[in-house]
Amino acid sequence: MKGIFKTEINRRRFLKFLAASPLFTAMGGIGAIFKDFEEKHAFDSGSSQQLRSLIDDVINSAEEAINVFDFEPVAKLNLPPAHFGYLATGVEGDKTLLANREAFSRIYLRPRRLVDVSSVDMKTELFDSSLSSPIIIAPAGSQKAFHSDGELAVAKAAKNQNNLQILSTVSTSSIEDVTYARGEPVWYQLYPTTKWDIAKSMIQRAEKMESPVLVLTVDVPTLTNRETERRFKKLDDRDCSSCHSQGIQGFLERKPMFDGTNKPELKGLLFPAMTWDFVKKLKDFTSLKIVLKGIVTYEDASLCVEHKVDGIIVSNHGGRAEESGRATIDSLPEVLSAVNGKIPVLVDCGFRRGSDIFKGLALGANAICIGRPYLWGLAAFGQEGVEVVLKILKAELKTVMMFAGTKKVSDINSAYIRRYD
């Protein structure tokens, strides 16, 4: 990867990214930034070198990363604009995506002193299983758009770092291949579609591969207006039809979990008519534990308990579902209040630091799912990038636990955090 940023094509991609970035738009756009630079410097060889240094100041290997954010610029440069836009986008004005990060700044830590933290244990119990840490790899589709090894690279990283992995329905690798690569079962996330036969086929494959948990996503009844993704697509001058057949059937051809199903009958991936009756249908059909992903309110969490689901993932789809403007870390307390310890509650969206993970656990979550950070690592350096992302997050969480005076995950509780007034 040495010198990857010195090619003309990657410089152009970097400049294209800046042009589309909401941050640079807010600052007046890349033109305004370069205009200011031109006013201060003549564009001789010296000033051009200064400008290039801004572009070249990016890590060249996974081990150079200081935090997980260091992987994102590499992903931006490695990926075609349309692919990076798919990874980066929220919906509409990205308000919810941004809220997922900003909300952590309103919570502060209350560290304790004079506690023997020479040994810290991050083991976590979940559904009668012991996990090495409370950090779980969230489901994300189309991972071969970010790296040629896609979900298999993530599975191998999960194996080496001993992290639980959740596989997406719209994975670009099959559950069979991913399970073999990880060396043990994964959880399976389900978009059931409107065709029960298709849902049954995928569930049966998950059962055959001994997946213990089925994660039903319930927060996307319809397509969303992903403006950032659309803007990046405009910057992509490739002929995408050379790789992608168009329409839903072309999309499904790239998704091996739909192999062997009656794909021609399917008109779309989403299921806008899904109700609690479908949850009952799932429970009657499979012995897998059922976890609902996308619950964000007291009312729906209460219904989860009433309908005897096995767990909840508090999620707004990484800011890619409704534009509520509300962070999941802010939704978590009311969901926990409704559940009252009866079933496990996980949470995702916006977690980028060990301190973020600690805050989620302190509020009462049983585990934390991460998404974009490991995808940045995948896009940047493949399996190694994913592994280093997981290492960094675990190392940061261990450090926070030591400063807080919590020797094990079960010690973390609300006494260790407060919210700013």
Stockholm file with secondary structure:
# STOCKHOLM 1.0

chainA/1-421         MKGIFKTEINRRRFLKFLAASPLFTAMGGIGAIFKDFEEKHAFDSGSSQQLRSLIDDVINSAEEAINVFDFEPVAKLNLPPAHFGYLATGVEGDKTLLANREAFSRIYLRPRRLVDVSSVDMKTELFDSSLSSPIIIAPAGSQKAFHSDGELAVAKAAKNQNNLQILSTVSTSSIEDVTYARGEPVWYQLYPTTKWDIAKSMIQRAEKMESPVLVLTVDVPTLTNRETERRFKKLDDRDCSSCHSQGIQGFLERKPMFDGTNKPELKGLLFPAMTWDFVKKLKDFTSLKIVLKGIVTYEDASLCVEHKVDGIIVSNHGGRAEESGRATIDSLPEVLSAVNGKIPVLVDCGFRRGSDIFKGLALGANAICIGRPYLWGLAAFGQEGVEVVLKILKAELKTVMMFAGTKKVSDINSAYIRRYD
#=GR chainA/1-421 SS CTTGGGSHHHHHHHHHHHHHCHHHHHTTHHHHHHHHHHHHSCCSHHHHHHHHHHHHCSCSSGGGCSSGGGHHHHHHHHSCHHHHHHHHCCSTTCHHHHHHHHGGGGEEECCCCSCCCSSCBCCEEETTEEESSSEEECCCSCGGGTCTTHHHHHHHHHHHHTCCBEECTTCSSCHHHHHHHHTSCCEEEECCCSCHHHHHHHHHHHHHTTCCEEEEECSCSSCCCCHHHHHHHHTCCSCGGGTCCCHHHHHHHTCGGGTTSCGGGCCCSCCTTCCHHHHHHHHHHCCSEEEEEEECSHHHHHHHHHTTCSEEEECCGGGTSCCCCCCHHHHHHHHHHHHTTSSCEEECSSCCSHHHHHHHHHHTCSEEEECHHHHHHHHHHHHHHHHHHHHHHHHHHHHHHHHHTCSBGGGCCGGGEEECC
#=GC SS_cons         CTTGGGSHHHHHHHHHHHHHCHHHHHTTHHHHHHHHHHHHSCCSHHHHHHHHHHHHCSCSSGGGCSSGGGHHHHHHHHSCHHHHHHHHCCSTTCHHHHHHHHGGGGEEECCCCSCCCSSCBCCEEETTEEESSSEEECCCSCGGGTCTTHHHHHHHHHHHHTCCBEECTTCSSCHHHHHHHHTSCCEEEECCCSCHHHHHHHHHHHHHTTCCEEEEECSCSSCCCCHHHHHHHHTCCSCGGGTCCCHHHHHHHTCGGGTTSCGGGCCCSCCTTCCHHHHHHHHHHCCSEEEEEEECSHHHHHHHHHTTCSEEEECCGGGTSCCCCCCHHHHHHHHHHHHTTSSCEEECSSCCSHHHHHHHHHHTCSEEEECHHHHHHHHHHHHHHHHHHHHHHHHHHHHHHHHHTCSBGGGCCGGGEEECC
//
